[in-house]
Amino acid sequence: MSVKPLEEYKKKRNFQQTSEPTGDEKIDGRKKNQFVIQKHDASSLHYDFRLQVGDVLASWAVPKGPSTDPTEKRLAMRTEDHPLSYGNFEGAIPEGEYGAGTVLIWDRGEFRNLREEKEGKDMEASLEDGKVEVWLEGEKLQGGYVLIRMGKDDGQERWLLKKMKDDKADARRNPTSTEPKSVQSGKTIEEIEKEL
């Protein structure tokens, strides 16, 4: 199974300093197939694309953010798995801590595993063979998205994130620019930063 344990997540963080969830929080086990996309103003602005796989969020850092245009291919670097409770995290990671910067919940909702519907492949198997196909039902993003593993850079998996051609595709839409606010607080990154 390619899903990494939360030990890597915990090892990178000092929970005495950061208000990020520890991963020990009780989670409603009835919820399945949750996704969240967090806008993260760290050393460089990027979007963290997270899909529930079992009891963790499999995660990718997407520098340009997701697109609704099927002709656009977006680099997505696989990062450590995050706890499900991270899907509710919005705020600041202090200077000097791993991932220091402001985090905003840009989109969230549920997804369907399209490969399971077509081929009987669960999310763990899809991650293992390097191809993930999901149908998102989010507040900003809907429709099919595919993640394809391309290789490794310095040990980190390099993937591509692409919108599928379906009735939710729209080359004219640019939601990362036109819809910058949090779906949780209704605030922009700048507004969250000012409050801290």
C-alpha positions as CSV (number, residue, x, y, z in Angstrom):
1,M,0.0,0.0,0.0
2,S,1.5,3.4,-1.0
3,V,-0.4,5.4,1.6
4,K,2.3,6.6,4.0
5,P,1.6,6.6,7.8
6,L,1.1,9.8,9.7
7,E,4.5,9.4,11.4
8,E,6.0,11.4,8.6
9,Y,3.4,14.2,9.2
10,K,4.1,14.2,12.9
11,K,7.8,14.1,12.6
12,K,7.9,17.3,10.5
13,R,5.8,19.3,13.1
14,N,6.2,20.7,16.5
15,F,2.7,20.8,18.0
16,Q,3.9,23.0,20.8
17,Q,4.4,25.7,18.2
18,T,1.8,25.0,15.5
19,S,-2.0,24.9,15.8
20,E,-2.2,22.3,13.1
21,P,-4.1,19.1,14.1
22,T,-2.0,16.4,15.7
23,G,-3.8,13.6,13.9
24,D,-5.0,12.1,17.2
25,E,-8.4,13.8,17.1
26,K,-11.5,11.7,17.0
27,I,-13.0,11.6,13.5
28,D,-16.5,10.8,12.4
29,G,-15.9,7.4,10.8
30,R,-19.1,7.5,8.8
31,K,-17.7,10.1,6.4
32,K,-16.1,8.7,3.3
33,N,-14.5,10.1,0.3
34,Q,-13.9,13.6,1.5
35,F,-11.7,16.0,-0.4
36,V,-10.3,19.4,0.5
37,I,-8.2,21.9,-1.4
38,Q,-6.2,24.3,0.7
39,K,-4.6,27.5,-0.6
40,H,-1.3,27.7,1.2
41,D,0.8,30.9,1.2
42,A,4.1,29.3,2.3
43,S,7.6,30.0,0.8
44,S,5.7,30.0,-2.5
45,L,1.9,30.2,-3.0
46,H,0.4,26.8,-3.9
47,Y,-2.7,24.7,-3.5
48,D,-2.8,21.5,-1.4
49,F,-5.0,18.9,-3.1
50,R,-6.1,16.3,-0.6
51,L,-8.2,13.1,-1.1
52,Q,-9.4,10.8,1.7
53,V,-7.8,7.4,1.5
54,G,-8.9,5.3,4.4
55,D,-8.2,7.3,7.6
56,V,-5.8,9.8,6.0
57,L,-5.7,12.5,3.4
58,A,-3.4,11.7,0.5
59,S,-1.9,15.0,-0.5
60,W,-0.3,16.8,-3.4
61,A,1.1,20.3,-3.6
62,V,-0.1,22.0,-6.9
63,P,1.9,25.2,-7.6
64,K,-0.6,26.7,-10.0
65,G,-3.7,25.2,-8.5
66,P,-6.4,23.1,-10.2
67,S,-7.8,24.1,-13.5
68,T,-11.3,23.6,-15.1
69,D,-9.7,23.5,-18.6
70,P,-9.0,20.0,-19.8
71,T,-6.1,21.2,-22.0
72,E,-4.2,22.4,-18.9
73,K,-1.8,20.0,-17.2
74,R,-0.8,21.0,-13.6
75,L,2.3,19.7,-11.8
76,A,1.3,18.1,-8.5
77,M,4.1,17.0,-6.1
78,R,3.1,14.2,-3.7
79,T,3.6,15.2,0.0
80,E,3.2,13.3,3.2
81,D,-0.3,12.1,4.2
82,H,-2.3,14.4,6.5
83,P,-4.8,13.5,9.1
84,L,-8.5,13.8,8.2
85,S,-8.8,16.5,10.8
86,Y,-6.5,18.7,8.6
87,G,-9.5,19.2,6.3
88,N,-10.9,21.7,8.8
89,F,-7.6,23.6,9.3
90,E,-7.5,27.2,8.4
91,G,-5.0,29.7,9.9
92,A,-1.3,30.3,10.2
93,I,1.7,28.0,10.6
94,P,4.3,30.0,12.5
95,E,7.6,31.2,11.1
96,G,10.4,28.6,11.5
97,E,7.9,25.7,11.4
98,Y,7.5,23.3,8.5
99,G,5.2,24.8,5.9
100,A,5.2,28.2,7.6
101,G,2.5,30.5,6.2
102,T,-1.2,31.0,5.9
103,V,-3.7,28.2,5.0
104,L,-7.2,28.8,3.6
105,I,-9.8,26.2,2.8
106,W,-10.3,27.0,-0.9
107,D,-12.7,24.1,-1.7
108,R,-14.1,21.0,-0.2
109,G,-16.7,18.3,-0.7
110,E,-17.0,14.6,-1.6
111,F,-15.6,12.6,-4.4
112,R,-16.3,9.3,-6.2
113,N,-13.5,6.9,-7.2
114,L,-14.1,6.5,-10.9
115,R,-11.5,3.7,-11.2
116,E,-13.4,1.7,-8.6
117,E,-16.6,2.1,-10.6
118,K,-15.0,1.1,-13.9
119,E,-12.3,-1.4,-12.8
120,G,-12.9,-2.3,-9.2
121,K,-9.7,-0.5,-8.1
122,D,-9.8,1.1,-4.7
123,M,-7.9,4.3,-3.9
124,E,-4.9,2.4,-2.4
125,A,-4.5,0.4,-5.6
126,S,-4.9,3.5,-7.7
127,L,-2.2,5.3,-5.8
128,E,0.0,2.2,-6.0
129,D,-0.2,2.0,-9.8
130,G,0.1,5.8,-10.3
131,K,-3.3,6.7,-11.7
132,V,-6.1,8.3,-9.7
133,E,-9.5,9.2,-11.3
134,V,-12.1,11.0,-9.2
135,W,-15.3,12.9,-9.7
136,L,-15.4,15.9,-7.4
137,E,-18.6,17.4,-5.9
138,G,-17.1,20.5,-4.4
139,E,-18.3,24.1,-3.8
140,K,-16.0,25.4,-6.6
141,L,-14.9,22.3,-8.5
142,Q,-17.1,19.6,-10.0
143,G,-16.5,16.8,-12.4
144,G,-13.7,14.4,-13.3
145,Y,-10.1,14.9,-12.4
146,V,-7.1,12.6,-13.1
147,L,-3.8,12.4,-11.3
148,I,-1.0,10.6,-13.1
149,R,2.4,9.8,-11.6
150,M,5.2,10.9,-13.8
151,G,8.3,10.0,-11.8
152,K,10.4,11.3,-8.9
153,D,12.5,14.4,-8.2
154,D,14.9,14.0,-5.2
155,G,12.7,11.1,-3.9
156,Q,9.5,13.1,-4.1
157,E,6.8,11.8,-6.5
158,R,5.9,14.1,-9.4
159,W,2.3,13.8,-10.7
160,L,0.2,15.7,-13.2
161,L,-3.3,16.9,-12.3
162,K,-5.7,17.3,-15.2
163,K,-9.4,18.1,-15.6
164,M,-11.3,15.5,-17.6
165,K,-13.4,16.4,-20.6
166,D,-17.0,16.4,-19.3
167,D,-19.9,18.7,-18.9
168,K,-18.2,20.4,-15.9
169,A,-15.1,21.4,-18.0
170,D,-14.8,25.1,-18.8
171,A,-11.7,26.6,-20.5
172,R,-13.0,30.1,-19.9
173,R,-13.3,29.7,-16.1
174,N,-10.3,30.5,-13.9
175,P,-11.5,29.7,-10.3
176,T,-8.2,30.2,-8.6
177,S,-8.2,33.9,-9.8
178,T,-11.9,34.6,-9.7
179,E,-12.9,32.7,-6.6
180,P,-10.1,33.4,-4.1
181,K,-12.1,33.2,-0.9
182,S,-12.3,30.5,1.7
183,V,-15.4,28.2,1.6
184,Q,-15.2,28.0,5.4
185,S,-14.7,31.6,6.5
186,G,-15.5,33.6,3.4
187,K,-12.1,35.4,3.8
188,T,-9.2,35.9,1.5
189,I,-5.6,34.8,2.4
190,E,-4.8,38.5,3.0
191,E,-7.7,38.9,5.3
192,I,-6.7,35.8,7.3
193,E,-3.1,37.1,7.5
194,K,-4.2,40.5,8.9
195,E,-6.2,38.9,11.7
196,L,-3.2,36.9,13.0
